[in-house]
């Protein structure tokens, strides 16, 4: 899924060594040509900036 298509509530999983980390999209806002995405996981909140045409594995 393209970053610009993400919506709050979308879920993302990432495999790290021997365990899977689940993230939920909390917010997404456009900043110029980039997008700032805020995620929540068991470790807390975090945000990242992406190009709008970047891809990420997400499920709705």
RAFEN-V177652 format. One record per residue. N is the residue number from 1. RES is the residue in one letter. SS is DSSP state (H for helix, E for strand, L for the rest). NEAR is the number of other C-alpha atoms within 8 Angstrom. D_FIRST is the distance of its C-alpha to the first C-alpha in Angstrom with 2 decimals. Layout:
N/RES/SS/NEAR/D_FIRST + N/RES/SS/NEAR/D_FIRST
This chain:
1/X/L/8/0.00 + 2/X/E/10/3.79 + 3/X/H/13/6.44 + 4/X/H/7/8.44 + 5/X/H/6/6.68 + 6/X/L/10/7.37 + 7/X/L/8/10.73 + 8/X/L/9/13.66 + 9/X/L/8/13.94 + 10/X/L/11/10.43 + 11/X/E/11/11.31 + 12/X/E/11/10.47 + 13/X/E/10/13.06 + 14/X/E/7/14.52 + 15/X/E/8/17.46 + 16/X/E/7/20.40 + 17/X/L/4/23.51 + 18/X/L/5/24.83 + 19/X/E/6/22.74 + 20/X/E/8/19.31 + 21/X/E/9/18.31 + 22/X/E/10/16.32 + 23/X/E/10/14.82 + 24/X/E/12/14.34 + 25/X/E/16/12.97 + 26/X/E/10/16.30 + 27/X/E/9/15.93 + 28/X/E/12/14.04 + 29/X/E/7/16.21 + 30/X/E/8/16.37 + 31/X/E/7/19.08 + 32/X/L/5/20.03 + 33/X/L/7/17.30 + 34/X/E/10/15.53 + 35/X/E/15/13.85 + 36/X/E/12/15.52 + 37/X/E/13/13.72 + 38/X/E/12/16.24 + 39/X/E/12/15.74 + 40/X/E/12/18.39 + 41/X/E/10/19.44 + 42/X/L/5/22.86 + 43/X/L/5/23.85 + 44/X/E/6/23.36 + 45/X/E/8/21.33 + 46/X/E/7/19.72 + 47/X/E/8/17.76 + 48/X/E/7/16.05 + 49/X/E/8/15.55 + 50/X/E/10/12.74 + 51/X/E/9/12.70 + 52/X/L/10/10.72 + 53/X/L/7/9.37 + 54/X/L/8/8.41 + 55/X/E/7/5.43 + 56/X/L/7/5.54 + 57/X/L/7/6.07 + 58/X/L/9/6.24 + 59/X/E/6/8.44 + 60/X/L/5/10.11
